[in-house]
Amino acid sequence: MGRTYGYVLYPHFYDDFLISLAKKSSLKELSIRPFSLARHRESLVCFLTQDTKLESLHLKINEANREDWLALCQVLEKHPKLNSLYLDS
C-alpha cells in the first residue's frame, strides 16, 4: 500500500493565501481541497471579486451553511471570466 501524507496548515492559511492571490494574481485555474467555506468565505469572496482572470475553480467544500452558499453564488454570478466550476463535498 502507498503512503498518505497529510499537512497541517495554520488556521488562517487560506485567508492569507487568498488575500495574497487577490493582490497580484494571473491565475487561470485554482483548485483547493479541502476548503471550509464557513471559515474562509470572506477571503474567497474577496479573491473572486478582485481576480478577474480566473477561468476555472475547483473547490472540495467540507463545511458551509446556507449563507455561505448564497454569498459564493452571488460572487460567482458576477465573475467576468469564470467558465468552469467544479464543486465537491
Residue pairs with C-beta under 8 A, 6 or more apart in sequence:
14 32
14 35
14 36
14 39
14 40
14 43
14 44
15 40
15 42
15 43
18 40
18 43
18 44
18 46
18 47
19 43
19 46
19 47
21 27
21 30
21 47
21 51
22 46
22 47
22 49
22 50
22 51
23 50
25 47
25 50
25 51
25 53
25 54
26 53
27 51
27 53
27 54
28 53
28 54
28 55
28 56
29 54
29 55
29 56
29 57
29 58
30 54
30 56
30 57
30 58
31 57
31 58
31 59
32 58
32 59
32 60
33 58
33 59
33 60
33 88
34 60
34 61
34 62
35 44
35 59
35 60
35 61
35 62
36 61
36 62
36 63
36 64
37 44
37 59
37 61
37 63
37 64
37 68
37 69
37 72
38 63
38 64
38 65
38 68
39 63
41 64
41 68
41 71
41 72
44 72
44 75
45 71
45 72
45 75
48 54
48 57
48 75
48 76
48 79
48 82
49 75
49 78
52 79
52 80
52 81
53 81
54 79
54 81
54 82
55 81
55 82
55 83
55 84
56 82
56 83
56 84
56 85
56 86
57 76
57 82
57 84
57 85
57 86
58 85
58 86
58 87
58 88
59 86
59 87
59 88
60 87
60 88
60 89
61 87
61 88
61 89
62 89
64 72
76 82
76 85
